[in-house]
């Protein structure tokens, strides 16, 4: 999903910088923590707009995105393995650059600060921010979000 610019008062931007510096993270991480807190509190649903993660009754997991033709269905085991790979690649300073998961039919690549996922059946590709990738991995495993406290 493409990024969006949000205009905020300079004072708030500087406060976000202070919080990020104190926590040793980026401003995007601070905002992600705020969003995750809202999910934990039940204020917004535990979903990622533009993504579909569907755990089917037959044990299969469907992963789809707004990118046309990115739609893969895999076993629960493959979804958990894919999630683990996404989490590893999303770690800052990780050594791995790309992994091809043939069980899930997805190629996962580190692309600068983000993660790209490619449906190997038709080369449909979607790139997400590192912290969005971590949430996507959690949803693939069917894990509930945890409070940051």
N, CA, C and O atoms as a GROMACS GRO file, in nm:
protein
  596
    1UNK      N    1   0.085  -0.117   0.000
    1UNK     CA    2   0.000   0.000   0.000
    1UNK      C    3   0.090   0.124   0.000
    1UNK      O    4   0.189   0.127   0.073
    2UNK      N    5   0.059   0.223  -0.080
    2UNK     CA    6   0.144   0.343  -0.083
    2UNK      C    7   0.139   0.418   0.049
    2UNK      O    8   0.043   0.406   0.126
    3UNK      N    9   0.243   0.497   0.074
    3UNK     CA   10   0.247   0.575   0.198
    3UNK      C   11   0.165   0.702   0.181
    3UNK      O   12   0.136   0.745   0.069
    4UNK      N   13   0.128   0.760   0.293
    4UNK     CA   14   0.050   0.883   0.295
    4UNK      C   15   0.123   0.985   0.381
    4UNK      O   16   0.186   0.950   0.480
    5UNK      N   17   0.116   1.110   0.343
    5UNK     CA   18   0.171   1.217   0.425
    5UNK      C   19   0.060   1.272   0.512
    5UNK      O   20  -0.053   1.293   0.467
    6UNK      N   21   0.094   1.296   0.638
    6UNK     CA   22  -0.001   1.350   0.733
    6UNK      C   23   0.056   1.480   0.787
    6UNK      O   24   0.167   1.482   0.840
    7UNK      N   25  -0.018   1.587   0.774
    7UNK     CA   26   0.028   1.715   0.827
    7UNK      C   27  -0.008   1.729   0.974
    7UNK      O   28  -0.125   1.717   1.012
    8UNK      N   29   0.092   1.754   1.057
    8UNK     CA   30   0.067   1.775   1.199
    8UNK      C   31   0.143   1.900   1.241
    8UNK      O   32   0.239   1.940   1.176
    9UNK      N   33   0.100   1.962   1.350
    9UNK     CA   34   0.172   2.080   1.398
    9UNK      C   35   0.318   2.045   1.430
    9UNK      O   36   0.347   1.934   1.476
   10UNK      N   37   0.406   2.138   1.407
   10UNK     CA   38   0.549   2.119   1.432
   10UNK      C   39   0.575   2.071   1.575
   10UNK      O   40   0.662   1.987   1.598
   11UNK      N   41   0.500   2.126   1.670
   11UNK     CA   42   0.519   2.087   1.810
   11UNK      C   43   0.492   1.937   1.831
   11UNK      O   44   0.565   1.870   1.904
   12UNK      N   45   0.388   1.886   1.767
   12UNK     CA   46   0.355   1.744   1.779
   12UNK      C   47   0.461   1.658   1.711
   12UNK      O   48   0.498   1.552   1.761
   13UNK      N   49   0.509   1.704   1.596
   13UNK     CA   50   0.616   1.631   1.527
   13UNK      C   51   0.740   1.621   1.616
   13UNK      O   52   0.802   1.515   1.626
   14UNK      N   53   0.775   1.730   1.680
   14UNK     CA   54   0.893   1.730   1.768
   14UNK      C   55   0.870   1.638   1.889
   14UNK      O   56   0.963   1.572   1.935
   15UNK      N   57   0.746   1.635   1.939
   15UNK     CA   58   0.715   1.543   2.049
   15UNK      C   59   0.726   1.398   2.004
   15UNK      O   60   0.776   1.313   2.078
   16UNK      N   61   0.679   1.369   1.882
   16UNK     CA   62   0.694   1.234   1.829
   16UNK      C   63   0.842   1.196   1.816
   16UNK      O   64   0.880   1.083   1.846
   17UNK      N   65   0.924   1.291   1.772
   17UNK     CA   66   1.068   1.266   1.763
   17UNK      C   67   1.126   1.235   1.901
   17UNK      O   68   1.210   1.146   1.914
   18UNK      N   69   1.082   1.308   2.003
   18UNK     CA   70   1.132   1.284   2.139
   18UNK      C   71   1.095   1.144   2.187
   18UNK      O   72   1.178   1.073   2.244
   19UNK      N   73   0.969   1.105   2.164
   19UNK     CA   74   0.924   0.971   2.205
   19UNK      C   75   1.005   0.864   2.132
   19UNK      O   76   1.051   0.768   2.192
   20UNK      N   77   1.021   0.882   2.002
   20UNK     CA   78   1.097   0.786   1.922
   20UNK      C   79   1.240   0.773   1.971
   20UNK      O   80   1.294   0.662   1.982
   21UNK      N   81   1.303   0.887   2.002
   21UNK     CA   82   1.441   0.885   2.051
   21UNK      C   83   1.451   0.815   2.187
   21UNK      O   84   1.544   0.738   2.211
   22UNK      N   85   1.355   0.843   2.275
   22UNK     CA   86   1.355   0.777   2.406
   22UNK      C   87   1.340   0.625   2.394
   22UNK      O   88   1.402   0.549   2.470
   23UNK      N   89   1.258   0.582   2.298
   23UNK     CA   90   1.231   0.439   2.282
   23UNK      C   91   1.329   0.371   2.186
   23UNK      O   92   1.329   0.249   2.174
   24UNK      N   93   1.412   0.451   2.118
   24UNK     CA   94   1.507   0.394   2.023
   24UNK      C   95   1.441   0.336   1.899
   24UNK      O   96   1.486   0.236   1.844
   25UNK      N   97   1.332   0.400   1.856
   25UNK     CA   98   1.257   0.353   1.740
   25UNK      C   99   1.234   0.472   1.645
   25UNK      O  100   1.282   0.582   1.668
   26UNK      N  101   1.160   0.446   1.538
   26UNK     CA  102   1.126   0.552   1.443
   26UNK      C  103   0.991   0.614   1.479
   26UNK      O  104   0.917   0.560   1.561
   27UNK      N  105   0.961   0.726   1.418
   27UNK     CA  106   0.830   0.790   1.438
   27UNK      C  107   0.719   0.696   1.388
   27UNK      O  108   0.612   0.688   1.449
   28UNK      N  109   0.745   0.627   1.278
   28UNK     CA  110   0.645   0.532   1.227
   28UNK      C  111   0.617   0.424   1.332
   28UNK      O  112   0.503   0.382   1.348
   29UNK      N  113   0.720   0.379   1.403
   29UNK     CA  114   0.700   0.280   1.509
   29UNK      C  115   0.615   0.336   1.622
   29UNK      O  116   0.531   0.266   1.678
   30UNK      N  117   0.637   0.463   1.657
   30UNK     CA  118   0.557   0.527   1.762
   30UNK      C  119   0.410   0.530   1.722
   30UNK      O  120   0.321   0.501   1.802
   31UNK      N  121   0.385   0.566   1.597
   31UNK     CA  122   0.247   0.572   1.548
   31UNK      C  123   0.188   0.432   1.542
   31UNK      O  124   0.071   0.414   1.574
   32UNK      N  125   0.267   0.334   1.501
   32UNK     CA  126   0.220   0.195   1.498
   32UNK      C  127   0.183   0.147   1.636
   32UNK      O  128   0.083   0.077   1.653
   33UNK      N  129   0.263   0.182   1.736
   33UNK     CA  130   0.231   0.145   1.874
   33UNK      C  131   0.096   0.206   1.917
   33UNK      O  132   0.017   0.140   1.984
   34UNK      N  133   0.073   0.330   1.878
   34UNK     CA  134  -0.054   0.397   1.909
   34UNK      C  135  -0.171   0.321   1.846
   34UNK      O  136  -0.273   0.298   1.910
   35UNK      N  137  -0.155   0.282   1.720
   35UNK     CA  138  -0.260   0.207   1.649
   35UNK      C  139  -0.280   0.071   1.716
   35UNK      O  140  -0.394   0.029   1.737
   36UNK      N  141  -0.171   0.003   1.748
   36UNK     CA  142  -0.183  -0.128   1.814
   36UNK      C  143  -0.252  -0.118   1.949
   36UNK      O  144  -0.328  -0.207   1.986
   37UNK      N  145  -0.227  -0.010   2.022
   37UNK     CA  146  -0.298   0.012   2.149
   37UNK      C  147  -0.448   0.025   2.125
   37UNK      O  148  -0.528  -0.025   2.205
   38UNK      N  149  -0.486   0.092   2.016
   38UNK     CA  150  -0.629   0.107   1.984
   38UNK      C  151  -0.691  -0.028   1.948
   38UNK      O  152  -0.807  -0.053   1.981
   39UNK      N  153  -0.615  -0.114   1.883
   39UNK     CA  154  -0.665  -0.249   1.851
   39UNK      C  155  -0.685  -0.328   1.980
   39UNK      O  156  -0.789  -0.389   2.000
   40UNK      N  157  -0.584  -0.326   2.068
   40UNK     CA  158  -0.592  -0.398   2.195
   40UNK      C  159  -0.711  -0.350   2.276
   40UNK      O  160  -0.779  -0.430   2.340
   41UNK      N  161  -0.738  -0.220   2.273
   41UNK     CA  162  -0.849  -0.163   2.349
   41UNK      C  163  -0.985  -0.190   2.283
   41UNK      O  164  -1.089  -0.160   2.342
   42UNK      N  165  -0.984  -0.247   2.163
   42UNK     CA  166  -1.109  -0.275   2.094
   42UNK      C  167  -1.170  -0.156   2.023
   42UNK      O  168  -1.286  -0.161   1.982
   43UNK      N  169  -1.093  -0.050   2.009
   43UNK     CA  170  -1.146   0.070   1.944
   43UNK      C  171  -1.153   0.054   1.792
   43UNK      O  172  -1.241   0.111   1.728
   44UNK      N  173  -1.060  -0.024   1.734
   44UNK     CA  174  -1.063  -0.053   1.592
   44UNK      C  175  -1.040  -0.204   1.575
   44UNK      O  176  -0.984  -0.268   1.664
   45UNK      N  177  -1.084  -0.261   1.462
   45UNK     CA  178  -1.069  -0.406   1.444
   45UNK      C  179  -0.923  -0.446   1.422
   45UNK      O  180  -0.841  -0.366   1.376
   46UNK      N  181  -0.893  -0.570   1.454
   46UNK     CA  182  -0.758  -0.624   1.436
   46UNK      C  183  -0.743  -0.676   1.294
   46UNK      O  184  -0.741  -0.796   1.268
   47UNK      N  185  -0.734  -0.581   1.203
   47UNK     CA  186  -0.719  -0.611   1.060
   47UNK      C  187  -0.617  -0.514   1.002
   47UNK      O  188  -0.577  -0.417   1.067
   48UNK      N  189  -0.575  -0.542   0.879
   48UNK     CA  190  -0.488  -0.449   0.805
   48UNK      C  191  -0.565  -0.406   0.681
   48UNK      O  192  -0.586  -0.487   0.591
   49UNK      N  193  -0.605  -0.279   0.674
   49UNK     CA  194  -0.678  -0.234   0.555
   49UNK      C  195  -0.599  -0.266   0.428
   49UNK      O  196  -0.479  -0.244   0.420
   50UNK      N  197  -0.670  -0.319   0.329
   50UNK     CA  198  -0.607  -0.355   0.203
   50UNK      C  199  -0.558  -0.499   0.199
   50UNK      O  200  -0.519  -0.548   0.093
   51UNK      N  201  -0.560  -0.568   0.314
   51UNK     CA  202  -0.516  -0.708   0.322
   51UNK      C  203  -0.630  -0.795   0.371
   51UNK      O  204  -0.712  -0.752   0.452
   52UNK      N  205  -0.634  -0.917   0.321
   52UNK     CA  206  -0.728  -1.018   0.371
   52UNK      C  207  -0.646  -1.134   0.423
   52UNK      O  208  -0.566  -1.193   0.350
   53UNK      N  209  -0.665  -1.167   0.549
   53UNK     CA  210  -0.608  -1.288   0.608
   53UNK      C  211  -0.726  -1.366   0.662
   53UNK      O  212  -0.788  -1.328   0.761
   54UNK      N  213  -0.756  -1.476   0.593
   54UNK     CA  214  -0.875  -1.554   0.626
   54UNK      C  215  -0.835  -1.695   0.668
   54UNK      O  216  -0.773  -1.768   0.590
   55UNK      N  217  -0.870  -1.732   0.790
   55UNK     CA  218  -0.847  -1.867   0.841
   55UNK      C  219  -0.973  -1.948   0.812
   55UNK      O  220  -1.077  -1.928   0.876
   56UNK      N  221  -0.962  -2.038   0.716
   56UNK     CA  222  -1.079  -2.114   0.670
   56UNK      C  223  -1.105  -2.236   0.758
   56UNK      O  224  -1.014  -2.286   0.823
   57UNK      N  225  -1.230  -2.282   0.761
   57UNK     CA  226  -1.265  -2.399   0.843
   57UNK      C  227  -1.188  -2.526   0.804
   57UNK      O  228  -1.170  -2.614   0.888
   58UNK      N  229  -1.142  -2.536   0.679
   58UNK     CA  230  -1.070  -2.655   0.635
   58UNK      C  231  -0.922  -2.653   0.674
   58UNK      O  232  -0.845  -2.739   0.632
   59UNK      N  233  -0.883  -2.554   0.756
   59UNK     CA  234  -0.744  -2.545   0.800
   59UNK      C  235  -0.653  -2.467   0.708
   59UNK      O  236  -0.535  -2.449   0.738
   60UNK      N  237  -0.705  -2.420   0.597
   60UNK     CA  238  -0.626  -2.340   0.504
   60UNK      C  239  -0.629  -2.194   0.546
   60UNK      O  240  -0.720  -2.150   0.617
   61UNK      N  241  -0.528  -2.119   0.502
   61UNK     CA  242  -0.520  -1.976   0.530
   61UNK      C  243  -0.508  -1.904   0.396
   61UNK      O  244  -0.423  -1.938   0.314
   62UNK      N  245  -0.593  -1.805   0.375
   62UNK     CA  246  -0.592  -1.726   0.252
   62UNK      C  247  -0.528  -1.592   0.282
   62UNK      O  248  -0.564  -1.526   0.379
   63UNK      N  249  -0.434  -1.551   0.196
   63UNK     CA  250  -0.369  -1.421   0.206
   63UNK      C  251  -0.391  -1.350   0.074
   63UNK      O  252  -0.351  -1.398  -0.032
   64UNK      N  253  -0.455  -1.234   0.081
   64UNK     CA  254  -0.483  -1.157  -0.040
   64UNK      C  255  -0.464  -1.010  -0.009
   64UNK      O  256  -0.468  -0.968   0.107
   65UNK      N  257  -0.443  -0.932  -0.112
   65UNK     CA  258  -0.427  -0.789  -0.096
   65UNK      C  259  -0.500  -0.716  -0.206
   65UNK      O  260  -0.548  -0.777  -0.302
   66UNK      N  261  -0.507  -0.584  -0.193
   66UNK     CA  262  -0.572  -0.501  -0.294
   66UNK      C  263  -0.496  -0.503  -0.426
   66UNK      O  264  -0.551  -0.466  -0.530
   67UNK      N  265  -0.369  -0.545  -0.423
   67UNK     CA  266  -0.294  -0.557  -0.547
   67UNK      C  267  -0.362  -0.664  -0.631
   67UNK      O  268  -0.378  -0.778  -0.586
   68UNK      N  269  -0.402  -0.630  -0.753
   68UNK     CA  270  -0.473  -0.729  -0.834
   68UNK      C  271  -0.392  -0.858  -0.848
   68UNK      O  272  -0.270  -0.856  -0.870
   69UNK      N  273  -0.462  -0.969  -0.834
   69UNK     CA  274  -0.408  -1.104  -0.854
   69UNK      C  275  -0.317  -1.154  -0.743
   69UNK      O  276  -0.266  -1.266  -0.754
   70UNK      N  277  -0.294  -1.077  -0.635
   70UNK     CA  278  -0.219  -1.132  -0.521
   70UNK      C  279  -0.320  -1.201  -0.432
   70UNK      O  280  -0.390  -1.137  -0.354
   71UNK      N  281  -0.325  -1.332  -0.444
   71UNK     CA  282  -0.423  -1.410  -0.368
   71UNK      C  283  -0.370  -1.552  -0.358
   71UNK      O  284  -0.374  -1.627  -0.456
   72UNK      N  285  -0.320  -1.591  -0.241
   72UNK     CA  286  -0.266  -1.725  -0.221
   72UNK      C  287  -0.338  -1.793  -0.105
   72UNK      O  288  -0.376  -1.729  -0.007
   73UNK      N  289  -0.354  -1.922  -0.119
   73UNK     CA  290  -0.412  -2.004  -0.012
   73UNK      C  291  -0.309  -2.110   0.023
   73UNK      O  292  -0.250  -2.172  -0.066
   74UNK      N  293  -0.287  -2.130   0.151
   74UNK     CA  294  -0.183  -2.223   0.197
   74UNK      C  295  -0.232  -2.298   0.320
   74UNK      O  296  -0.334  -2.264   0.378
   75UNK      N  297  -0.156  -2.400   0.357
   75UNK     CA  298  -0.189  -2.474   0.479
   75UNK      C  299  -0.157  -2.386   0.600
   75UNK      O  300  -0.084  -2.288   0.590
   76UNK      N  301  -0.213  -2.423   0.713
   76UNK     CA  302  -0.185  -2.350   0.837
   76UNK      C  303  -0.036  -2.356   0.870
   76UNK      O  304   0.022  -2.258   0.915
   77UNK      N  305   0.026  -2.472   0.846
   77UNK     CA  306   0.170  -2.488   0.872
   77UNK      C  307   0.251  -2.396   0.781
   77UNK      O  308   0.346  -2.333   0.826
   78UNK      N  309   0.212  -2.388   0.654
   78UNK     CA  310   0.283  -2.299   0.560
   78UNK      C  311   0.264  -2.153   0.600
   78UNK      O  312   0.357  -2.073   0.589
   79UNK      N  313   0.144  -2.118   0.648
   79UNK     CA  314   0.118  -1.980   0.691
   79UNK      C  315   0.205  -1.944   0.812
   79UNK      O  316   0.257  -1.833   0.819
   80UNK      N  317   0.220  -2.038   0.905
   80UNK     CA  318   0.304  -2.013   1.022
   80UNK      C  319   0.451  -1.999   0.982
   80UNK      O  320   0.522  -1.914   1.036
   81UNK      N  321   0.496  -2.082   0.888
   81UNK     CA  322   0.634  -2.071   0.840
   81UNK      C  323   0.656  -1.940   0.767
   81UNK      O  324   0.758  -1.875   0.785
   82UNK      N  325   0.559  -1.901   0.684
   82UNK     CA  326   0.567  -1.774   0.613
   82UNK      C  327   0.573  -1.658   0.712
   82UNK      O  328   0.652  -1.565   0.694
   83UNK      N  329   0.491  -1.665   0.815
   83UNK     CA  330   0.489  -1.560   0.919
   83UNK      C  331   0.626  -1.549   0.986
   83UNK      O  332   0.676  -1.439   1.008
   84UNK      N  333   0.686  -1.663   1.018
   84UNK     CA  334   0.819  -1.662   1.081
   84UNK      C  335   0.923  -1.599   0.990
   84UNK      O  336   1.009  -1.524   1.038
   85UNK      N  337   0.916  -1.628   0.861
   85UNK     CA  338   1.010  -1.569   0.765
   85UNK      C  339   0.989  -1.418   0.756
   85UNK      O  340   1.086  -1.342   0.754
   86UNK      N  341   0.864  -1.376   0.750
   86UNK     CA  342   0.835  -1.232   0.744
   86UNK      C  343   0.890  -1.163   0.868
   86UNK      O  344   0.952  -1.057   0.858
   87UNK      N  345   0.868  -1.221   0.985
   87UNK     CA  346   0.916  -1.161   1.110
   87UNK      C  347   1.069  -1.151   1.109
   87UNK      O  348   1.124  -1.049   1.152
   88UNK      N  349   1.139  -1.255   1.062
   88UNK     CA  350   1.285  -1.251   1.057
   88UNK      C  351   1.335  -1.142   0.962
   88UNK      O  352   1.426  -1.067   0.997
   89UNK      N  353   1.276  -1.135   0.844
   89UNK     CA  354   1.319  -1.034   0.747
   89UNK      C  355   1.284  -0.892   0.792
   89UNK      O  356   1.350  -0.796   0.753
   90UNK      N  357   1.181  -0.879   0.874
   90UNK     CA  358   1.138  -0.747   0.920
   90UNK      C  359   1.225  -0.692   1.033
   90UNK      O  360   1.215  -0.574   1.066
   91UNK      N  361   1.309  -0.775   1.092
   91UNK     CA  362   1.394  -0.728   1.202
   91UNK      C  363   1.499  -0.630   1.150
   91UNK      O  364   1.563  -0.656   1.049
   92UNK      N  365   1.517  -0.517   1.219
   92UNK     CA  366   1.620  -0.422   1.177
   92UNK      C  367   1.758  -0.489   1.178
   92UNK      O  368   1.791  -0.562   1.272
   93UNK      N  369   1.835  -0.465   1.075
   93UNK     CA  370   1.970  -0.518   1.070
   93UNK      C  371   1.978  -0.665   1.034
   93UNK      O  372   2.084  -0.726   1.046
   94UNK      N  373   1.867  -0.723   0.991
   94UNK     CA  374   1.869  -0.864   0.954
   94UNK      C  375   1.960  -0.890   0.836
   94UNK      O  376   1.977  -0.804   0.750
   95UNK      N  377   2.018  -1.008   0.832
   95UNK     CA  378   2.114  -1.043   0.726
   95UNK      C  379   2.045  -1.094   0.600
   95UNK      O  380   2.092  -1.068   0.489
   96UNK      N  381   1.934  -1.167   0.615
   96UNK     CA  382   1.867  -1.225   0.499
   96UNK      C  383   1.809  -1.115   0.412
   96UNK      O  384   1.762  -1.012   0.462
   97UNK      N  385   1.812  -1.136   0.281
   97UNK     CA  386   1.758  -1.037   0.187
   97UNK      C  387   1.630  -1.087   0.120
   97UNK      O  388   1.538  -1.009   0.095
   98UNK      N  389   1.624  -1.219   0.089
   98UNK     CA  390   1.507  -1.272   0.021
   98UNK      C  391   1.490  -1.420   0.052
   98UNK      O  392   1.588  -1.492   0.071
   99UNK      N  393   1.366  -1.464   0.056
   99UNK     CA  394   1.334  -1.604   0.081
   99UNK      C  395   1.219  -1.642  -0.011
   99UNK      O  396   1.121  -1.568  -0.022
  100UNK      N  397   1.230  -1.756  -0.075
  100UNK     CA  398   1.122  -1.808  -0.158
  100UNK      C  399   1.055  -1.922  -0.081
  100UNK      O  400   1.117  -2.026  -0.057
  101UNK      N  401   0.930  -1.902  -0.044
  101UNK     CA  402   0.855  -2.003   0.031
  101UNK      C  403   0.763  -2.075  -0.066
  101UNK      O  404   0.653  -2.027  -0.096
  102UNK      N  405   0.807  -2.190  -0.116
  102UNK     CA  406   0.729  -2.262  -0.216
  102UNK      C  407   0.603  -2.325  -0.158
  102UNK      O  408   0.506  -2.347  -0.231
  103UNK      N  409   0.602  -2.355  -0.028
  103UNK     CA  410   0.481  -2.410   0.033
  103UNK      C  411   0.368  -2.306   0.034
  103UNK      O  412   0.251  -2.341   0.018
  104UNK      N  413   0.405  -2.179   0.052
  104UNK     CA  414   0.306  -2.072   0.054
  104UNK      C  415   0.291  -2.004  -0.081
  104UNK      O  416   0.201  -1.922  -0.100
  105UNK      N  417   0.380  -2.037  -0.177
  105UNK     CA  418   0.383  -1.971  -0.308
  105UNK      C  419   0.405  -1.821  -0.298
  105UNK      O  420   0.346  -1.742  -0.372
  106UNK      N  421   0.492  -1.782  -0.203
  106UNK     CA  422   0.520  -1.640  -0.181
  106UNK      C  423   0.671  -1.620  -0.172
  106UNK      O  424   0.741  -1.696  -0.105
  107UNK      N  425   0.720  -1.517  -0.238
  107UNK     CA  426   0.858  -1.474  -0.224
  107UNK      C  427   0.857  -1.352  -0.133
  107UNK      O  428   0.778  -1.259  -0.153
  108UNK      N  429   0.944  -1.351  -0.034
  108UNK     CA  430   0.952  -1.242   0.062
  108UNK      C  431   1.089  -1.178   0.048
  108UNK      O  432   1.190  -1.248   0.052
  109UNK      N  433   1.093  -1.046   0.031
  109UNK     CA  434   1.220  -0.976   0.013
  109UNK      C  435   1.228  -0.855   0.104
  109UNK      O  436   1.127  -0.788   0.129
  110UNK      N  437   1.346  -0.826   0.153
  110UNK     CA  438   1.370  -0.701   0.225
  110UNK      C  439   1.397  -0.595   0.120
  110UNK      O  440   1.486  -0.612   0.037
  111UNK      N  441   1.324  -0.487   0.122
  111UNK     CA  442   1.341  -0.378   0.026
  111UNK      C  443   1.360  -0.249   0.102
  111UNK      O  444   1.263  -0.180   0.134
  112UNK      N  445   1.485  -0.215   0.133
  112UNK     CA  446   1.511  -0.096   0.214
  112UNK      C  447   1.445  -0.113   0.349
  112UNK      O  448   1.469  -0.212   0.418
  113UNK      N  449   1.361  -0.016   0.389
  113UNK     CA  450   1.296  -0.027   0.520
  113UNK      C  451   1.170  -0.112   0.519
  113UNK      O  452   1.104  -0.126   0.623
  114UNK      N  453   1.135  -0.169   0.404
  114UNK     CA  454   1.011  -0.244   0.395
  114UNK      C  455   1.031  -0.389   0.358
  114UNK      O  456   1.144  -0.437   0.347
  115UNK      N  457   0.920  -0.457   0.338
  115UNK     CA  458   0.916  -0.597   0.300
  115UNK      C  459   0.826  -0.608   0.177
  115UNK      O  460   0.715  -0.554   0.176
  116UNK      N  461   0.874  -0.677   0.074
  116UNK     CA  462   0.792  -0.702  -0.045
  116UNK      C  463   0.750  -0.847  -0.046
  116UNK      O  464   0.831  -0.937  -0.022
  117UNK      N  465   0.623  -0.871  -0.075
  117UNK     CA  466   0.571  -1.007  -0.089
  117UNK      C  467   0.524  -1.022  -0.234
  117UNK      O  468   0.453  -0.938  -0.287
  118UNK      N  469   0.566  -1.132  -0.296
  118UNK     CA  470   0.530  -1.159  -0.435
  118UNK      C  471   0.461  -1.294  -0.444
  118UNK      O  472   0.512  -1.395  -0.395
  119UNK      N  473   0.345  -1.296  -0.508
  119UNK     CA  474   0.274  -1.420  -0.537
  119UNK      C  475   0.348  -1.485  -0.653
  119UNK      O  476   0.344  -1.434  -0.765
  120UNK      N  477   0.416  -1.596  -0.629
  120UNK     CA  478   0.501  -1.656  -0.732
  120UNK      C  479   0.421  -1.715  -0.848
  120UNK      O  480   0.478  -1.744  -0.953
  121UNK      N  481   0.292  -1.734  -0.831
  121UNK     CA  482   0.210  -1.789  -0.939
  121UNK      C  483   0.187  -1.688  -1.052
  121UNK      O  484   0.173  -1.727  -1.168
  122UNK      N  485   0.183  -1.560  -1.018
  122UNK     CA  486   0.154  -1.461  -1.122
  122UNK      C  487   0.234  -1.332  -1.107
  122UNK      O  488   0.206  -1.234  -1.176
  123UNK      N  489   0.332  -1.330  -1.021
  123UNK     CA  490   0.426  -1.220  -0.999
  123UNK      C  491   0.359  -1.092  -0.946
  123UNK      O  492   0.418  -0.985  -0.953
  124UNK      N  493   0.237  -1.102  -0.893
  124UNK     CA  494   0.174  -0.988  -0.827
  124UNK      C  495   0.255  -0.957  -0.702
  124UNK      O  496   0.289  -1.048  -0.626
  125UNK      N  497   0.285  -0.830  -0.678
  125UNK     CA  498   0.376  -0.790  -0.570
  125UNK      C  499   0.315  -0.678  -0.487
  125UNK      O  500   0.252  -0.586  -0.541
  126UNK      N  501   0.334  -0.686  -0.356
  126UNK     CA  502   0.290  -0.581  -0.265
  126UNK      C  503   0.402  -0.553  -0.165
  126UNK      O  504   0.462  -0.646  -0.110
  127UNK      N  505   0.429  -0.426  -0.143
  127UNK     CA  506   0.535  -0.386  -0.049
  127UNK      C  507   0.471  -0.317   0.071
  127UNK      O  508   0.380  -0.235   0.057
  128UNK      N  509   0.520  -0.354   0.190
  128UNK     CA  510   0.466  -0.297   0.314
  128UNK      C  511   0.580  -0.251   0.403
  128UNK      O  512   0.693  -0.297   0.390
  129UNK      N  513   0.549  -0.160   0.493
  129UNK     CA  514   0.646  -0.116   0.593
  129UNK      C  515   0.677  -0.231   0.687
  129UNK      O  516   0.597  -0.323   0.704
  130UNK      N  517   0.794  -0.226   0.748
  130UNK     CA  518   0.840  -0.331   0.838
  130UNK      C  519   0.738  -0.360   0.948
  130UNK      O  520   0.709  -0.476   0.976
  131UNK      N  521   0.684  -0.256   1.012
  131UNK     CA  522   0.591  -0.279   1.123
  131UNK      C  523   0.456  -0.332   1.074
  131UNK      O  524   0.387  -0.402   1.149
  132UNK      N  525   0.418  -0.302   0.952
  132UNK     CA  526   0.296  -0.360   0.894
  132UNK      C  527   0.321  -0.509   0.865
  132UNK      O  528   0.233  -0.592   0.886
  133UNK      N  529   0.441  -0.540   0.818
  133UNK     CA  530   0.477  -0.681   0.792
  133UNK      C  531   0.468  -0.764   0.919
  133UNK      O  532   0.423  -0.879   0.916
  134UNK      N  533   0.511  -0.708   1.030
  134UNK     CA  534   0.505  -0.780   1.158
  134UNK      C  535   0.360  -0.808   1.196
  134UNK      O  536   0.328  -0.917   1.244
  135UNK      N  537   0.271  -0.711   1.176
  135UNK     CA  538   0.129  -0.733   1.204
  135UNK      C  539   0.071  -0.837   1.108
  135UNK      O  540  -0.010  -0.920   1.149
  136UNK      N  541   0.111  -0.832   0.983
  136UNK     CA  542   0.064  -0.930   0.886
  136UNK      C  543   0.106  -1.071   0.927
  136UNK      O  544   0.027  -1.165   0.918
  137UNK      N  545   0.228  -1.086   0.973
  137UNK     CA  546   0.277  -1.216   1.020
  137UNK      C  547   0.193  -1.265   1.138
  137UNK      O  548   0.157  -1.383   1.144
  138UNK      N  549   0.163  -1.176   1.229
  138UNK     CA  550   0.082  -1.213   1.346
  138UNK      C  551  -0.057  -1.259   1.302
  138UNK      O  552  -0.109  -1.357   1.355
  139UNK      N  553  -0.116  -1.189   1.207
  139UNK     CA  554  -0.248  -1.227   1.158
  139UNK      C  555  -0.245  -1.361   1.085
  139UNK      O  556  -0.339  -1.440   1.094
  140UNK      N  557  -0.136  -1.388   1.011
  140UNK     CA  558  -0.122  -1.517   0.943
  140UNK      C  559  -0.124  -1.633   1.042
  140UNK      O  560  -0.176  -1.740   1.013
  141UNK      N  561  -0.066  -1.610   1.159
  141UNK     CA  562  -0.062  -1.715   1.262
  141UNK      C  563  -0.190  -1.719   1.345
  141UNK      O  564  -0.211  -1.812   1.423
  142UNK      N  565  -0.276  -1.619   1.328
  142UNK     CA  566  -0.400  -1.615   1.405
  142UNK      C  567  -0.378  -1.574   1.549
  142UNK      O  568  -0.461  -1.602   1.635
  143UNK      N  569  -0.264  -1.506   1.576
  143UNK     CA  570  -0.234  -1.461   1.713
  143UNK      C  571  -0.303  -1.328   1.740
  143UNK      O  572  -0.310  -1.241   1.653
  144UNK      N  573  -0.353  -1.314   1.860
  144UNK     CA  574  -0.411  -1.187   1.902
  144UNK      C  575  -0.299  -1.087   1.929
  144UNK      O  576  -0.189  -1.125   1.968
  145UNK      N  577  -0.329  -0.962   1.908
  145UNK     CA  578  -0.232  -0.857   1.935
  145UNK      C  579  -0.215  -0.845   2.087
  145UNK      O  580  -0.310  -0.865   2.163
  146UNK      N  581  -0.094  -0.813   2.128
  146UNK     CA  582  -0.065  -0.798   2.271
  146UNK      C  583  -0.043  -0.652   2.302
  146UNK      O  584   0.003  -0.575   2.218
  147UNK      N  585  -0.076  -0.615   2.423
  147UNK     CA  586  -0.052  -0.480   2.470
  147UNK      C  587   0.096  -0.451   2.472
  147UNK      O  588   0.177  -0.541   2.498
  148UNK      N  589   0.134  -0.328   2.445
  148UNK     CA  590   0.273  -0.288   2.439
  148UNK      C  591   0.329  -0.260   2.578
  148UNK      O  592   0.450  -0.255   2.597
  149UNK      N  593   0.241  -0.241   2.674
  149UNK     CA  594   0.285  -0.205   2.809
  149UNK      C  595   0.383  -0.302   2.866
  149UNK      O  596   0.429  -0.285   2.979
   0.00000   0.00000   0.00000
